[in-house]
């Protein structure tokens, strides 16, 4: 077995894992949403479903991009494949940021700044005056 063939098989395994993560994650998200619906009602269940499946989508996309990266770099490093990979990464980045905003309610680079604090304001509230 050649190294290229081995990496092609590894890429296929990554693709299968990515697909499995999406399917199992969807089922798990629905189960959690149903449990939440029974205890807390529909609005909370919908939020649970969105948050849980959003996280699953992010993980699944990461794994699928890894598979494409292995295929492009190690198996078939043509200019066309590199361009397709670049487009996939751009789309994945846009989806990732959009999903993160939907889940957290803020852009990822502002995730650790508590809402309503002066830390996010430029120069305000630094106490140095």
C-alpha positions in Angstrom: 0.0 0.0 0.0 1.4 3.4 -1.0 1.4 6.4 1.2 -1.0 8.2 -1.1 -3.4 5.3 -1.0 -3.2 5.3 2.8 -4.0 9.0 3.1 -6.9 8.6 0.7 -8.3 5.9 3.0 -7.7 8.1 6.0 -9.6 10.9 4.3 -12.5 8.6 3.7 -12.5 7.6 7.3 -12.6 11.3 8.3 -15.6 11.8 5.9 -17.4 8.9 7.4 -16.7 10.2 10.9 -18.0 13.6 9.9 -21.2 12.2 8.5 -21.7 10.1 11.6 -21.2 13.1 13.8 -23.9 15.0 11.9 -26.4 12.1 12.0 -25.8 11.1 15.6 -25.6 14.7 16.7 -29.0 15.4 15.1 -30.6 12.5 16.9 -29.0 13.5 20.2 -30.1 17.1 19.7 -33.7 16.0 19.1 -33.6 13.7 22.2 -32.3 16.6 24.4 -34.9 19.0 22.9 -37.7 16.4 23.7 -36.5 16.1 27.3 -36.3 19.8 27.7 -39.8 20.2 26.1 -41.3 17.9 28.7 -39.7 19.7 31.7 -39.5 23.4 30.5 -41.8 23.9 27.5 -41.5 24.5 23.8 -39.5 27.8 23.8 -36.7 26.3 25.9 -36.7 23.1 23.9 -36.3 25.0 20.6 -33.4 26.9 22.1 -31.8 23.6 23.3 -32.2 22.1 19.8 -30.7 25.1 18.1 -27.7 25.3 20.5 -27.0 21.6 20.5 -27.3 21.0 16.8 -25.4 24.3 16.1 -22.5 22.9 18.0 -22.8 19.5 16.2 -22.8 21.3 12.8 -19.6 23.2 13.8 -17.9 19.9 14.8 -19.1 18.1 11.7 -17.9 20.8 9.4 -14.5 20.8 11.1 -14.1 17.1 10.5 -15.3 17.3 6.9 -12.8 20.1 6.2 -10.0 18.0 7.6 -10.9 15.2 5.2 -10.8 17.7 2.3 -7.5 19.0 3.5 -6.0 15.6 3.6 -7.3 14.8 0.2 -6.1 18.1 -1.3 -2.7 18.3 0.2 -1.6 14.6 0.2 -3.7 12.7 -2.4 -4.4 15.1 -5.3 -2.6 18.4 -4.9 -3.8 20.0 -8.1 -4.5 23.7 -8.5 -8.2 23.0 -9.0 -8.4 21.0 -5.8 -6.6 23.7 -3.8 -9.0 26.3 -5.2 -12.0 24.1 -4.2 -10.5 23.6 -0.8 -10.0 27.4 -0.4 -13.7 27.9 -1.3 -14.8 25.2 1.1 -12.8 26.8 3.9 -14.3 30.2 3.1 -17.8 28.8 3.2 -17.1 26.9 6.4 -15.7 30.0 8.1 -18.8 32.0 7.1 -21.1 29.2 8.4 -19.0 28.8 11.6 -19.2 32.5 12.4 -22.9 32.6 11.6 -23.7 29.6 13.7 -21.7 30.9 16.6 -23.6 34.2 16.4 -26.9 32.2 16.4 -25.8 30.1 19.4 -24.1 32.7 21.6 -25.8 35.9 20.4 -22.5 37.6 19.7 -19.5 37.3 17.3 -16.9 34.7 18.4 -14.1 37.2 19.0 -16.4 39.0 21.6 -17.3 35.7 23.3 -15.4 36.3 26.5 -16.4 39.9 27.0 -19.4 39.9 29.4 -22.4 41.7 27.9 -23.0 45.2 29.4 -19.4 45.7 30.7 -17.2 48.6 30.0 -14.4 46.2 28.8 -15.8 46.1 25.3 -15.9 49.9 25.1 -13.0 51.8 23.6 -11.2 53.6 26.5 -14.3 53.9 28.6 -14.4 52.7 32.2 -10.7 52.2 32.5 -10.6 54.2 35.8 -7.4 55.9 34.8 -8.8 59.5 34.8 
